[in-house]
Amino acid sequence: MKNQVLSVRKVLSASLVATLLATTSVGSSAYAASKKVYATRAVNTFESAGMPKKASDEKRIASLESSAKKEVAKLGKNYRTLKGKLTNRIKTQHNKVVAYEASEDKVEKNATNALKVFQSFEGKVTAKTTSSEVTAQYNAALKIINSLKYSDVKASYISKVNATKTKINAKIAGLQVASISKINDITVYEGNKVTLPKTVEVKLVNGQKLTKSVVWNTNGVNFSKAGIYTITGTVTDVNKKVTVKVTVSAPVKVSNPTEFVQTQDFGYWEDAGEGRAAYNVGFKLNLAKLPYIKIKEIQISLVDKNGKTIASRTATGSQILKLQSDDVTYGGLDGQLSAAFIQRDAAATNEWWTSTAYDFSTPAKAIITIKDTENKLYSVENNNPTGIPTGPVANSESFVQTQDFGYWEDAGNGRPAYNVGFKLDLAKLPYNMIKEINVALVDQDGKTLAQRTATGNQIKQLQADDVTYGGLDGQLSAAFIQRDDAASNGWWTSSSYDFTAPTKAVITIKDKDNKIYLVENNNPTGVPSGPVANSESFVQPQDFGYWNNYDGKGNSAYNVGFKLDLTKLPYTMIKEIKVMLEDENGNSIATKTATGKQILKLQADDQTYGGLDGQLSTAFIKQDAAVTGDWWTSSTYDFSVPKKVVIQITDKDQKKYVVENSNPTGVPVLE
């Protein structure tokens, strides 16, 4: 009967089965067993359905889940355990399907965004866009789309992205340039502005006409000079090159310029205003032949003796109109004009002239150059500047005064100096007008021994110190110490100086108008004379005597020993060591001298053999001729018997340390 019920259940509806069971004596138990079978079968069918492969599978799997739940719900209480197991299986499969579908939803969202990004790329396409750029964008979108698991959804996205790619490629093809409008050659006169075309007309393959800007490459091109230039430009958005030919015509020099413009006065002007000097250049226009209306540019140049332009003043446009107006006002339009050149730290422009910087170097000639509107050039020269000052200002002492000048025992670190003081009259010679301050020490023969110079920022530093320490009273000084080499600091640039005693100090100041103010101090004070009074505390005589067979070959010598106090007189401060043998009348009969590298050699030996204890010696042998060795420079010596030895050391500060030994020992007695 159970088998009968099962077979019938397959073909009959639930209502018919219920009727059948109601009329069968064993129907209740048979029907209950069939519910178990159908519930299990429905769950198995739901599980075997797996995950959806396309979007339409989701409804089918949801239907199978619903059927399984209904069949499980029909199980009676006698199948509670089975019902629980089947329900859990449905839940597990349900969770798997939901997670799978959620994952696909996330991927589809990414695919949607990827497609939108690629579609938006179509709007950014220009003629410059390359196939590699399109491929890169396409592959980026396709990589995400290929992550989709639903075949029908994936196919839909692939279809859309391929369609977009086709549209983009078509657009690029349509944007290709068919032609670019011709650019006409440009011709200008030298000095005129060259204006390159800003745009060109571009015709595309699709027939569209566009106006595109051009970026011209003018690097290294100087349109201010005559010549023929081919300039290359890039048409924006279409990445195409275009060229234009530019011809800058040189002005034509007229052969008879003096018929149009004549030179007049040219010379030094002591006071062009506010006490400032100038070089003034005068000239006259022949307005009948060269009226102002035809003048494009007036340029006045000062040139030095080497042909170098040292300053220029130029008038154009409204400046020429201003010169014309002044000519009407002050000259009745007689064509007489002038340009005054003053010292300028920087270029400047006013209503009349545009001027370059000018250090007020002395000019050798003035050149007047006029360019007219027909590109003709009129050039005349004046080679005879007048009134150029020579030598220092006659009354220099009213601008700068000498003050103290003398020997300074300790200028710092125990080193002496020669100090030179002077005072500026800042009312007449303010710091901002000073170009250079030079202080020089000069010896009795007029030779410059040393100098210190201040310019630019160094003068500003001297001024700042004057403010700080003197209340801006103009008092300055320069201290000269011994220097092996030239050096520069914030205040002075100094030459080397061997500390030879000076006989005078010369203070030379040059202002920005190149005026020279020179004063001298010929009375140095405190200059030391003679050796240092306590020489024995710096160097001490030691053994002095006859040395028989000094070389082991039977030759004799007079040996002189002495010791330096290296704490007071280090080798680095020694300029010269001189050892002199004298006879009974005080006459020098032999000398040995060490300087420079010879002193370094003596120092090295002292280090090696004496541990740098300062003990030195020199041996006098018979010498037929003067000779120089690694240690000493020796005079001739007939080996006369000495009565005294004098050791004289001169340091780099020119201090002399003199000691004597009058007690030679071991001198052989002649029979």
PEVEN-V373751 format. One record per backbone hydrogen bond with DSSP energy under -0.5 kcal/mol. NH is the residue of the N-H (numbers start at 1). CO is the residue of the C=O. E is the energy in kcal/mol with one decimal. If there is no record, write none. Layout:
NH:CO:E / NH:CO:E
This chain:
5:1:-2.4 / 6:2:-2.1 / 7:3:-2.3 / 8:4:-2.2 / 9:5:-2.5 / 10:6:-1.0 / 11:7:-0.7 / 11:8:-1.1 / 12:8:-2.4 / 17:13:-2.2 / 18:14:-2.4 / 19:15:-1.9 / 20:16:-2.6 / 21:17:-3.0 / 22:18:-1.8 / 23:19:-0.9 / 23:20:-1.0 / 24:21:-1.1 / 27:24:-1.4 / 30:26:-1.6 / 31:27:-2.6 / 32:28:-1.7 / 33:29:-1.7 / 34:30:-1.8 / 35:31:-1.7 / 36:32:-1.3 / 37:33:-1.7 / 38:34:-2.6 / 39:35:-2.3 / 40:36:-2.2 / 41:37:-2.7 / 42:38:-2.4 / 43:39:-2.0 / 44:40:-2.6 / 45:41:-2.4 / 46:42:-2.0 / 47:43:-2.5 / 48:44:-2.6 / 49:45:-0.9 / 50:47:-1.4 / 57:54:-1.5 / 58:54:-0.5 / 58:55:-1.2 / 59:56:-0.6 / 60:56:-1.0 / 61:57:-2.7 / 62:58:-2.0 / 63:59:-2.1 / 64:60:-2.1 / 65:61:-2.2 / 66:62:-2.1 / 67:63:-2.4 / 68:64:-2.4 / 69:65:-2.3 / 70:66:-2.0 / 71:67:-2.6 / 72:68:-2.5 / 73:69:-1.9 / 74:70:-0.9 / 74:71:-0.7 / 75:72:-1.3 / 79:76:-1.8 / 80:77:-1.3 / 83:79:-2.9 / 84:80:-2.2 / 85:81:-2.2 / 86:82:-2.8 / 87:83:-2.4 / 88:84:-2.3 / 89:85:-2.1 / 90:86:-2.2 / 91:87:-2.4 / 92:88:-2.7 / 93:89:-2.5 / 94:90:-2.7 / 95:91:-2.8 / 96:92:-2.0 / 97:93:-2.4 / 98:94:-2.8 / 99:95:-2.7 / 100:96:-2.4 / 101:97:-2.8 / 102:98:-2.6 / 103:99:-2.4 / 104:100:-2.1 / 105:101:-2.2 / 106:102:-2.1 / 107:103:-2.3 / 108:104:-2.5 / 109:105:-2.0 / 110:106:-2.1 / 111:107:-2.6 / 112:108:-2.5 / 113:109:-2.1 / 114:110:-2.7 / 115:111:-2.5 / 116:112:-2.2 / 117:113:-2.6 / 118:114:-2.2 / 119:115:-2.7 / 120:116:-2.5 / 121:117:-1.3 / 122:118:-0.6 / 122:119:-0.8 / 123:120:-1.0 / 124:120:-0.5 / 124:121:-1.1 / 125:121:-0.5 / 125:122:-0.9 / 128:237:-0.9 / 129:126:-1.4 / 134:130:-1.8 / 135:131:-2.8 / 136:132:-2.2 / 137:133:-2.1 / 138:134:-2.9 / 139:135:-3.0 / 140:136:-1.8 / 141:137:-1.7 / 142:138:-2.8 / 143:139:-2.3 / 144:140:-0.9 / 145:141:-2.1 / 146:142:-2.5 / 147:144:-1.4 / 148:145:-2.0 / 151:53:-2.4 / 151:149:-0.6 / 154:150:-2.8 / 155:151:-2.4 / 156:152:-1.6 / 157:153:-2.1 / 158:154:-2.8 / 159:155:-2.0 / 160:156:-1.7 / 161:157:-2.8 / 162:158:-2.2 / 163:159:-1.8 / 164:160:-2.1 / 165:161:-2.1 / 166:162:-2.0 / 167:163:-1.9 / 168:164:-2.5 / 169:165:-2.5 / 170:166:-1.9 / 171:167:-2.2 / 172:168:-2.6 / 173:169:-2.2 / 174:170:-2.0 / 175:171:-1.4 / 176:172:-0.5 / 176:173:-0.9 / 178:203:-3.3 / 179:203:-1.8 / 181:201:-2.7 / 184:182:-0.6 / 186:245:-3.0 / 188:247:-2.6 / 190:249:-2.9 / 192:189:-2.3 / 195:193:-0.6 / 196:194:-0.6 / 200:212:-2.4 / 202:200:-0.5 / 202:210:-3.6 / 203:179:-2.8 / 204:208:-3.2 / 205:176:-2.6 / 206:174:-1.8 / 207:204:-1.8 / 210:202:-3.2 / 212:200:-2.6 / 212:210:-0.6 / 214:198:-2.6 / 215:234:-2.5 / 216:214:-0.7 / 217:232:-2.7 / 218:216:-0.9 / 221:218:-2.1 / 223:221:-0.6 / 225:222:-1.7 / 227:248:-2.0 / 229:227:-0.5 / 229:246:-3.5 / 231:229:-0.6 / 231:244:-2.7 / 232:217:-0.5 / 233:242:-3.3 / 234:215:-2.4 / 235:240:-3.2 / 236:213:-2.6 / 236:234:-0.5 / 238:235:-0.7 / 239:235:-1.1 / 240:235:-0.8 / 242:233:-2.4 / 244:231:-1.9 / 246:229:-3.6 / 246:244:-0.5 / 247:186:-3.1 / 247:245:-0.5 / 248:227:-3.3 / 248:246:-0.6 / 249:188:-3.2 / 249:247:-0.7 / 252:375:-2.8 / 253:251:-0.6 / 254:377:-2.6 / 257:254:-0.5 / 259:256:-1.7 / 260:257:-2.1 / 261:257:-2.2 / 262:284:-2.5 / 264:282:-2.4 / 267:280:-1.7 / 268:386:-3.2 / 269:278:-3.5 / 270:268:-0.6 / 272:276:-4.1 / 276:273:-1.9 / 278:269:-2.1 / 279:341:-2.0 / 280:267:-2.5 / 280:278:-0.6 / 281:339:-2.4 / 282:265:-3.5 / 282:280:-0.5 / 283:337:-2.6 / 284:262:-2.7 / 285:335:-2.5 / 286:260:-3.1 / 287:285:-1.2 / 289:286:-1.4 / 290:286:-2.9 / 294:291:-1.6 / 295:292:-1.7 / 296:371:-2.6 / 297:371:-2.0 / 298:315:-2.3 / 299:369:-2.9 / 300:313:-2.9 / 301:367:-2.5 / 302:311:-2.7 / 303:365:-2.6 / 304:308:-2.8 / 307:304:-2.0 / 310:302:-2.6 / 311:302:-1.2 / 313:300:-2.5 / 314:354:-2.4 / 315:298:-2.8 / 317:296:-0.6 / 319:316:-2.3 / 320:316:-0.5 / 320:317:-0.6 / 321:317:-1.5 / 322:318:-1.9 / 323:319:-2.2 / 324:320:-2.5 / 325:321:-2.4 / 326:322:-2.4 / 327:323:-2.2 / 328:324:-2.2 / 329:325:-2.3 / 330:326:-3.2 / 331:327:-1.7 / 332:328:-0.8 / 333:327:-2.4 / 337:283:-2.9 / 337:335:-0.5 / 339:281:-2.2 / 341:279:-2.8 / 342:340:-0.6 / 344:358:-2.5 / 348:355:-2.4 / 350:353:-2.6 / 354:314:-2.6 / 355:348:-3.5 / 355:353:-0.6 / 356:312:-2.1 / 358:344:-2.2 / 364:303:-3.3 / 365:303:-1.8 / 366:382:-2.3 / 367:301:-2.6 / 368:380:-2.9 / 369:299:-3.1 / 369:367:-0.6 / 370:378:-3.0 / 371:297:-2.6 / 372:376:-2.3 / 373:294:-2.1 / 375:372:-1.5 / 377:252:-3.0 / 378:370:-3.1 / 379:377:-0.5 / 380:368:-2.5 / 382:366:-2.6 / 386:266:-1.7 / 393:516:-3.9 / 396:393:-1.2 / 398:395:-2.1 / 399:396:-2.2 / 400:396:-2.1 / 401:423:-2.7 / 403:421:-2.4 / 406:419:-1.7 / 407:525:-3.3 / 408:417:-3.5 / 409:407:-0.6 / 411:415:-3.9 / 415:412:-1.9 / 417:408:-2.1 / 418:480:-2.0 / 419:406:-2.5 / 419:417:-0.6 / 420:478:-2.3 / 421:404:-3.6 / 421:419:-0.5 / 422:476:-2.6 / 423:401:-2.8 / 424:474:-2.5 / 425:399:-3.0 / 426:424:-1.2 / 428:425:-1.5 / 429:425:-2.8 / 433:430:-1.9 / 434:431:-1.7 / 435:510:-2.5 / 436:510:-2.1 / 437:454:-2.2 / 438:508:-2.9 / 439:452:-2.9 / 440:506:-2.6 / 441:450:-2.9 / 442:504:-2.7 / 443:447:-2.7 / 446:443:-1.9 / 449:441:-3.0 / 449:447:-0.5 / 450:441:-1.2 / 452:439:-2.6 / 453:493:-2.4 / 454:437:-2.7 / 456:435:-0.6 / 458:455:-2.2 / 459:455:-0.7 / 459:456:-0.5 / 460:456:-1.4 / 461:457:-1.9 / 462:458:-2.3 / 463:459:-2.3 / 464:460:-2.4 / 465:461:-2.4 / 466:462:-2.2 / 467:463:-2.3 / 468:464:-2.5 / 469:465:-3.2 / 470:466:-1.8 / 471:467:-0.9 / 472:466:-2.4 / 476:422:-3.1 / 478:420:-2.3 / 480:418:-2.7 / 481:479:-0.6 / 483:497:-2.4 / 487:494:-2.4 / 489:492:-2.4 / 493:453:-2.6 / 494:487:-3.4 / 494:492:-0.6 / 495:451:-2.2 / 497:483:-2.3 / 503:442:-3.0 / 504:442:-1.7 / 505:521:-2.4 / 506:440:-2.7 / 507:505:-0.5 / 507:519:-2.9 / 508:438:-3.2 / 508:506:-0.6 / 509:517:-2.8 / 510:436:-2.6 / 511:515:-2.3 / 512:433:-2.5 / 514:511:-2.1 / 517:509:-3.1 / 518:516:-0.5 / 519:507:-2.3 / 521:505:-2.6 / 525:405:-1.8 / 532:656:-3.6 / 535:532:-1.2 / 537:534:-2.0 / 538:535:-2.3 / 539:535:-2.1 / 540:563:-2.6 / 542:561:-2.8 / 545:559:-1.9 / 546:665:-3.2 / 547:557:-3.5 / 548:546:-0.6 / 550:547:-0.7 / 550:555:-1.7 / 551:555:-0.7 / 552:549:-1.1 / 557:547:-1.9 / 558:620:-2.1 / 559:545:-2.6 / 559:557:-0.6 / 560:618:-2.5 / 561:543:-3.3 / 562:616:-2.6 / 563:540:-2.6 / 564:614:-2.4 / 565:538:-2.9 / 566:564:-1.2 / 568:565:-1.5 / 569:565:-2.8 / 573:570:-1.8 / 574:571:-1.7 / 575:650:-2.4 / 576:650:-2.2 / 577:594:-2.3 / 578:648:-2.7 / 579:592:-2.9 / 580:646:-2.7 / 581:590:-2.8 / 582:644:-2.9 / 583:587:-2.6 / 586:583:-1.9 / 589:581:-3.1 / 590:581:-1.2 / 592:579:-2.3 / 593:633:-2.4 / 594:577:-2.6 / 596:575:-0.6 / 598:595:-2.2 / 599:595:-0.7 / 599:596:-0.6 / 600:596:-1.5 / 601:597:-2.0 / 602:598:-2.2 / 603:599:-2.4 / 604:600:-2.3 / 605:601:-2.2 / 606:602:-2.3 / 607:603:-2.2 / 608:604:-2.2 / 609:605:-3.1 / 610:606:-1.8 / 611:607:-0.8 / 612:606:-2.3 / 616:562:-3.1 / 616:614:-0.5 / 618:560:-2.1 / 620:558:-3.1 / 621:619:-0.6 / 623:637:-2.8 / 627:634:-2.2 / 629:632:-3.0 / 633:593:-2.6 / 634:627:-3.4 / 634:632:-0.6 / 635:591:-2.4 / 637:623:-3.0 / 643:582:-2.9 / 644:582:-1.6 / 645:661:-2.0 / 646:580:-2.8 / 647:645:-0.5 / 647:659:-2.9 / 648:578:-3.2 / 648:646:-0.6 / 649:657:-2.7 / 650:576:-2.5 / 651:649:-0.5 / 651:655:-2.5 / 652:573:-2.5 / 654:651:-2.1 / 657:649:-2.9 / 658:656:-0.5 / 659:647:-2.3 / 661:645:-2.3 / 665:544:-2.1 / 670:668:-0.6
